């Protein structure tokens, strides 16, 4: 059986936790882990008096392969955050890839933590630009950057589906600009509310586009507007899912987000890109103004054509007014000469026609007389022939030749099937007729 002596063959004198931590602290203070520039991704950034966070590194699959707590003390954080915002336009926050200068720090009471002393905002700005360019390259590869631009915009888009935040200054500027346009063009706007900054921006704008798509026949185009803000406020618009949804919208999309200097991924997929909400309104007003100008030009052109046509018609009418009397006089003179010629020629023609027609009438009368006499002769001959045939075929001649005719009930008997034994018959013969009764009907063999 083991004894305590077996378990601890050599006497061991334990040290305190504080002393052990001091030993760790001495190791951590090594120059190899002091004032080192590292690249990491921020996580769980929170600011109280100081700025606390976790720094993580992920592999290609997105799995965390390294993690450590870090801190920026208040006086350092105020300076570095201002520097970071000036360069990147964004506040220091979770989810950023940063290049920072750190030193390993170990506190006997609170444990180990990296202390951040400096930051390279250009590195983060470059990473943000890299992500944006990757999204743009993907959109181009999928053919989405030109998709919405191919949808024709109405010459005067007046029915506008607006995606913006209710009460936003940019939305107010947009509607005021449309309503006060000096051309008197009437616009009809319908607001589809969405968040225009923060984590809800992407899903709320996509949801608004979905609602608009349910009634595309009611609108001419979609306008997505947001007033200016920091670069971090506009960061949500550098999103692939949102850009792809805008590109696939069945209506032309006009994007006016930010200030003149701002640019987002949505600018690369929109059918029409303008810089600000006010610029979006000015674009729509310009469409109406251009249409009005075209109508004015057309009306001027039509009026010019009409005036020219009237002038030419008047000149032609005056010309006709000059030549018609002369032409009428010539026509009357020509007609008079034709009439005189006709009055001389008509009697001659009539006399010749009467003579010709009289001769033809006499010839026709002679031909009719000859034809009628021939027809009468032919008909007399045909009648005599018919009379001879009738005489030959008459019953009297049949009887004179020795034949007889039997009748039963007033009808000539032509078949044995018409009579039966006991029937009374009348038999006609030459010189008279006989009354007889049938005793037997004998059918000839067939």
C-alpha positions in Angstrom: 0.0 0.0 0.0 1.4 3.4 -1.0 2.2 5.8 1.7 2.5 9.5 1.7 6.3 9.0 1.8 5.9 7.0 -1.5 4.0 9.8 -3.1 6.4 12.5 -2.1 9.8 10.9 -2.0 11.5 14.3 -1.8 10.2 17.0 0.4 8.6 19.8 -1.8 8.1 23.3 -0.5 5.2 24.9 -2.5 5.3 28.6 -3.6 2.4 31.0 -3.6 0.2 31.8 -6.5 1.5 35.4 -6.5 5.1 34.2 -6.7 4.1 31.9 -9.6 2.4 34.7 -11.4 5.4 37.0 -10.9 7.5 34.3 -12.5 5.1 34.4 -15.5 5.2 38.1 -15.5 9.0 38.0 -15.7 8.8 35.7 -18.8 6.1 37.8 -20.4 8.2 40.9 -20.1 10.7 39.4 -22.5 11.5 41.8 -25.4 10.3 39.2 -27.9 6.7 39.8 -27.0 6.9 43.6 -26.5 6.0 46.3 -29.0 5.2 43.8 -31.8 3.1 44.7 -34.9 0.5 42.0 -35.5 -2.5 41.4 -37.8 -5.8 40.2 -36.3 -9.5 40.5 -36.4 -11.4 42.3 -33.7 -14.1 40.6 -31.8 -16.4 41.6 -28.9 -15.2 45.2 -28.8 -16.7 47.1 -25.9 -15.9 50.5 -24.5 -16.3 51.5 -20.9 -13.6 53.6 -19.4 -11.2 51.6 -21.5 -11.6 49.7 -24.8 -11.7 45.9 -24.3 -11.8 43.3 -27.0 -10.7 39.9 -28.2 -8.3 39.4 -31.0 -8.8 36.4 -33.2 -7.2 34.7 -36.2 -9.2 32.4 -38.5 -8.2 29.8 -41.0 -9.5 29.6 -44.6 -12.6 27.7 -43.3 -13.4 30.5 -40.9 -12.4 28.5 -37.8 -10.7 30.4 -35.0 -7.1 29.2 -34.6 -5.9 31.8 -32.1 -7.6 34.0 -29.5 -6.4 36.4 -26.9 -7.8 39.2 -24.9 -6.6 42.8 -25.5 -7.1 46.3 -24.2 -6.5 49.9 -25.2 -6.3 52.1 -22.1 -8.5 55.1 -22.2 -5.8 57.7 -23.0 -4.5 55.6 -25.8 -8.0 54.7 -27.1 -9.1 58.3 -27.5 -6.0 59.1 -29.6 -6.0 55.9 -31.7 -9.8 55.9 -32.3 -9.7 59.5 -33.6 -6.7 58.6 -35.9 -8.6 55.5 -37.1 -11.8 57.4 -37.9 -9.9 60.2 -39.7 -8.3 57.7 -42.1 -11.0 55.0 -42.5 -14.1 57.1 -41.9 -15.2 54.4 -39.4 -15.2 53.9 -35.7 -13.0 51.2 -34.2 -15.4 48.2 -33.9 -16.0 44.5 -34.0 -15.3 42.5 -37.2 -12.4 44.6 -38.5 -9.1 43.4 -39.8 -6.5 45.5 -38.1 -2.8 46.0 -37.9 -1.9 46.9 -34.3 1.2 47.3 -32.1 0.9 45.2 -29.0 2.8 44.2 -25.9 2.2 41.1 -23.9 1.1 42.2 -20.4 0.5 40.1 -17.3 -1.1 41.3 -14.2 -0.7 39.2 -11.0 -4.4 39.7 -10.2 -6.1 39.8 -13.6 -4.0 37.5 -15.7 -2.6 37.9 -19.2 -3.8 40.5 -21.8 -2.3 42.2 -24.8 -1.9 46.0 -24.5 -2.4 47.9 -27.7 -0.3 51.0 -28.1 -0.6 51.9 -31.8 -2.7 51.1 -34.9 -2.1 51.3 -38.7 -5.5 52.6 -40.1 -4.2 52.5 -43.7 -4.0 48.7 -43.3 -7.7 48.5 -42.3 -8.6 50.9 -45.1 -6.8 48.7 -47.6 -8.6 45.7 -46.3 -12.0 47.4 -46.6 -11.1 48.4 -50.1 -10.0 44.9 -50.9 -13.3 43.5 -49.6 -15.2 46.0 -51.7 -13.2 45.2 -54.8 -13.8 41.5 -54.2 -17.5 42.1 -54.1 -17.4 44.2 -57.3 -15.3 41.5 -59.1 -17.8 38.9 -58.1 -20.7 41.0 -59.3 -19.0 41.6 -62.6 -18.2 37.9 -63.0 -21.8 37.0 -62.5 -23.0 39.6 -65.0 -24.8 41.6 -62.4 -23.2 45.0 -62.8 -25.0 45.7 -66.1 -28.3 43.8 -65.4 -30.3 46.7 -64.0 -28.9 49.2 -66.6 -30.4 47.1 -69.4 -34.0 47.8 -68.0 -35.3 50.8 -70.0 -36.4 53.8 -67.9 -39.6 55.5 -68.8 -39.0 58.9 -70.7 -40.8 60.6 -67.8 -40.7 58.4 -64.7 -43.4 59.8 -62.4 -44.5 56.9 -60.3 -41.6 56.5 -57.8 -41.1 53.8 -55.2 -38.8 55.3 -52.6 -36.7 53.2 -50.2 -35.5 55.4 -47.3 -35.9 56.0 -43.6 -39.1 57.9 -42.7 -38.3 61.4 -41.4 -34.8 61.3 -42.8 -33.4 64.6 -44.0 -32.4 63.1 -47.3 -35.9 61.8 -47.9 -37.4 65.2 -47.1 -34.9 66.9 -49.4 -35.9 64.5 -52.2 -39.7 65.0 -51.9 -39.4 68.7 -51.5 -37.2 69.0 -54.6 -39.7 67.0 -56.6 -42.7 68.9 -55.4 -41.2 72.3 -56.0 -39.9 71.7 -59.5 -40.3 74.7 -61.8 -41.5 72.7 -64.7 -44.8 71.7 -63.1 -44.1 68.0 -63.6 -46.2 65.9 -61.2 -44.5 63.0 -59.4 -46.2 60.3 -57.3 -44.1 58.8 -54.6 -44.6 55.8 -52.3 -42.3 55.4 -49.3 -41.1 51.9 -48.5 -39.4 52.4 -45.1 -36.1 50.7 -44.3 -33.2 51.2 -42.0 -30.4 53.1 -43.7 -27.6 52.4 -41.3 -26.7 49.7 -38.8 -27.0 45.9 -38.9 -30.7 46.0 -40.1 -29.9 47.9 -43.2 -29.4 45.0 -45.6 -32.4 42.9 -44.6 -34.8 45.8 -44.4 -33.8 47.2 -47.8 -34.1 43.7 -49.4 -37.6 43.3 -47.7 -38.6 46.7 -49.2 -37.5 45.6 -52.7 -39.6 42.4 -52.2 -42.6 44.4 -51.3 -42.1 46.7 -54.3 -41.8 43.7 -56.6 -45.3 42.5 -55.6 -46.7 45.6 -57.5 -44.2 46.5 -60.2 -47.0 47.6 -62.6 -47.7 50.5 -60.2 -44.2 52.1 -60.5 -41.9 53.4 -63.1 -38.7 53.0 -61.0 -37.2 52.5 -57.6 -35.2 55.2 -55.8 -32.9 54.2 -52.9 -31.7 57.4 -51.0 -29.8 58.2 -47.9 -28.2 61.5 -46.8 -24.6 61.8 -46.0 -22.8 60.3 -43.0 -19.6 58.7 -42.0 -18.0 56.0 -44.0 -19.0 53.5 -41.3 -22.7 54.6 -41.7 -22.5 53.7 -45.3 -20.6 50.5 -44.8 -23.8 48.4 -45.0 -24.2 49.4 -48.7 -20.9 47.5 -49.5 -22.8 44.2 -49.3 -22.9 41.5 -51.9 -26.4 40.2 -51.1 -27.9 43.7 -51.2 -26.1 44.6 -54.4 -27.2 41.4 -56.1 -30.8 42.0 -55.1 -30.7 45.6 -56.4 -29.2 44.3 -59.7 -32.0 41.8 -60.1 -34.8 44.3 -59.4 -37.3 44.2 -62.3 -37.6 48.0 -62.2 -34.9 50.5 -63.0 -33.1 51.5 -59.7 -31.8 55.0 -59.0 -29.3 55.1 -56.1 -28.5 58.4 -54.4 -26.5 57.6 -51.2 -24.2 59.9 -49.2 -22.3 63.0 -50.3 -20.5 63.8 -53.5 -17.3 62.0 -52.3 -19.1 58.8 -51.2 -19.1 55.6 -53.2 -20.7 52.3 -52.4 -21.0 48.9 -54.1 -24.7 49.8 -55.0 -23.3 52.5 -57.3 -21.9 49.8 -59.5 -25.1 47.8 -59.9 -27.8 50.5 -60.0 -29.5 51.4 -63.3 -28.8 55.1 -62.6 -26.2 56.3 -60.1 -26.4 59.8 -58.6 -24.5 61.2 -55.6 -27.2 62.5 -53.2 -31.0 62.3 -52.6 -31.2 65.9 -54.0 -29.3 64.7 -57.1 -31.8 61.8 -57.5 -34.7 64.3 -57.5 -32.9 66.6 -59.9 -32.3 63.6 -62.3 -36.1 62.8 -62.3 -37.0 66.4 -62.8 -34.5 66.6 -65.7 -36.2 63.6 -67.3 -39.5 65.5 -67.1 -37.9 68.8 -68.3 -36.2 67.0 -71.2 -39.6 65.5 -72.2 -41.2 69.0 -72.0 -38.4 70.4 -74.1 -38.8 67.6 -76.7 -42.6 68.3 -76.8 -41.9 72.0 -77.2 -39.4 71.3 -80.0 -41.9 69.0 -81.6 -44.7 71.5 -81.4 -42.4 74.1 -82.9 -41.5 71.8 -85.7 -45.1 70.9 -86.3 -46.1 74.5 -86.4 -43.3 75.2 -88.8 -44.4 72.4 -91.1 -48.0 73.5 -90.9 -47.0 77.1 -91.8 -44.9 75.9 -94.6 -47.7 73.6 -95.9 -50.2 76.5 -95.7 -47.8 78.8 -97.5 -47.2 76.2 -100.3 -51.0 75.5 -100.5 -51.8 79.2 -100.7 -49.2 79.7 -103.5 -50.6 76.7 -105.3 -54.2 77.9 -104.8 -53.2 81.3 -106.3 -51.6 79.6 -109.2 -54.7 77.5 -109.8 -56.8 80.7 -109.4 -54.8 82.2 -112.3 -54.8 79.2 -114.7 -58.4 77.8 -114.0 -60.2 80.6 -115.9 -57.9 80.3 -118.9 -58.2 76.5 -118.8 -62.0 76.8 -118.5 -62.1 79.1 -121.5 -60.0 76.7 -123.5 -62.1 73.7 -122.4 -65.3 75.6 -123.4 -63.9 76.4 -126.8 -62.7 72.9 -127.4 -66.1 71.5 -126.3 -67.9 74.0 -128.6 -65.9 72.8 -131.6 -66.5 69.2 -130.6 -70.2 69.9 -130.3 -70.4 71.6 -133.7 -68.5 68.7 -135.3 -70.8 66.2 -133.5 -74.0 68.1 -134.7 -72.8 67.8 -138.3 -71.7 64.2 -138.0 -74.8 63.0 -136.1 -77.4 63.3 -138.9 -75.0 61.5 -141.3 -74.4 58.8 -138.7 -78.1 58.4 -138.0 -79.0 58.1 -141.6 -76.4 55.5 -142.2 -77.3 53.7 -139.1 -81.0 53.7 -140.1 -80.2 52.4 -143.5 -78.0 49.7 -142.1 -80.5 48.7 -139.5 -83.4 48.6 -142.0 -81.5 46.2 -144.3 -80.6 44.0 -141.3 -84.3 44.1 -140.2 -85.5 42.9 -143.7 -82.8 40.2 -143.7 -83.9 39.1 -140.2 -87.6 39.1 -141.1 -86.9 36.8 -144.2 -84.8 34.5 -142.1 -87.5 34.3 -139.4 -90.1 33.4 -142.0 -88.0 30.7 -143.5 -87.1 29.3 -140.1 -90.8 29.3 -139.0 -91.9 27.5 -142.2 -89.2 24.9 -141.7 -90.2 24.3 -138.1 -93.9 23.9 -139.0 -93.0 21.4 -141.8 -90.8 19.4 -139.3 -93.6 19.4 -136.6 -96.2 18.3 -139.2 -94.0 15.4 -140.2 -93.3 14.4 -136.5 -97.0 14.5 -135.7 -97.9 12.2 -138.6 -95.2 9.8 -137.4 -96.6 9.8 -133.9 -100.1 9.3 -135.1 -98.9 6.2 -137.1 -97.2 4.8 -134.0 -100.3 5.4 -131.9 -102.5 3.7 -134.4 -100.2 0.7 -134.6 -100.0 0.3 -130.8 -103.7 0.9 -130.1 -105.6 -1.9 -128.3 -108.0 -2.2 -131.2 -105.3 -3.1 -133.6 -103.8 -5.5 -131.0 -107.3 -7.3 -130.8 -107.6 -7.3 -134.6 -104.4 -9.2 -134.8 -106.0 -12.0 -132.7 -104.8 -11.0 -129.3 -107.1 -10.6 -126.2 -106.9 -8.5 -123.1 -108.0 -9.6 -119.6 -109.3 -7.1 -117.0 -110.0 -7.7 -113.3 -111.7 -5.0 -111.3 -111.2 -2.4 -114.0 -107.5 -3.1 -114.3 -105.6 -5.0 -117.1 -104.2 -8.3 -115.8 -100.5 -8.5 -116.6 -99.4 -11.2 -114.1 -100.9 -14.3 -112.6 -100.1 -12.9 -109.2 -102.9 -10.3 -109.7 -105.7 -13.0 -109.8 -106.9 -16.0 -107.9 -109.4 -18.9 -108.5 -112.9 -17.6 -108.4 -112.1 -14.1 -109.7 -114.3 -12.7 -112.4 -112.5 -11.5 -115.5 -113.6 -9.4 -118.5 -111.8 -10.6 -121.6 -111.7 -8.3 -124.6 -111.4 -9.9 -128.1 -112.1 -8.7 -131.7 -115.7 -7.9 -132.1 -116.6 -7.8 -128.3 -115.8 -9.1 -124.8 -116.4 -12.2 -122.7 -117.3 -12.6 -119.0 -115.3 -15.5 -117.3 -114.6 -17.0 -113.9 -111.1 -18.2 -113.0 -111.1 -21.9 -112.1 -107.4 -22.4 -111.7 -104.2 -20.2 -111.9 -101.3 -22.0 -113.6 -97.9 -20.4 -113.2 -95.3 -21.1 -115.8 -92.1 -22.6 -114.5 -89.4 -20.1 -113.9 
